Amino acid sequence: MHILLTALSVLGWVLAVLLCLLLLALFTPARLVLELRYDAFCARLKVLCFTFTLYPRRQKPQAGAPGGEAGPAAPQKAGARPDGGSGAQAGQPQAGQRAPAEKKAANKRRRLPSLGSLAQICSAAGALMRAVLRAVHVRDVKAVWPVHCGDAAETAIRFGRTQAYVGSALGVLQNFVDLQLRQVDIIPDFTGEHKYRRYFYCKIQATPFIIVTTGVWALVKLKAMRAI
């Protein structure tokens, strides 16, 4: 009896510790770290004191037969046709199947949403996106991007366009996302010697509890609109 009480006590403490870790993980901001060095991309997820590498994934050795030889074919069942068909004639619907199919098609036609429902769904989706973007914080953005083309004139033109596009995109993103820039350099690479300087780094931070709450609110909203 004493051993059973001790085991239950230990199990209770373990469950309490796991519950505390879960609460900390929900209310502590999680960080997604994205990093690009020339062509090598890496994505890591940091939750509490744990780090998970999302990409590149470790490749597991594939188990297979040596030499790539295929195994023996499975024997066919008795009465089965070689082309996979049955004894009945293909293409002829069985009796009693036409009416349910017609009813399902009629029900699908009746369930098409109206324009008002589509407008409400789009409005709810926009509100959801705004709520999610308000909860997302992008920190420590560093970008070094060389621009190189065939000759100097094309490189200069592409450099000007890239600067204009990047400036406009960052201006739009800062209106919706909490964006913190540290370094954004667009480099005109006339000789091609700076291509290995390509680099990008950022940390995307969000609180899981806010994301989960926003998702639940969106599901409830969509369910309520479907009931109308």
Secondary structure, 3 states (H helix, E strand, C coil): CHHHHHHHHHHHHHHHHHHHHHHHHHHCCEEEEEEEECCEEEEEEEECCEEEEEECCCCCCCCCCHHHCCCCCCCCCCCCCCCCCCCCCCCCCCCCCHHHHHHHHHHHHHCCCCHHHHHHHHHHHHHHHHHHHHHCEEEEEEEEEEECCCCHHHHHHHHHHHHHHHHHHHHHHHHHCEEEEEEEEEEECCCCCCHHHCEEEEEEEECHHHHHHHHHHHHHHHHHHHHC
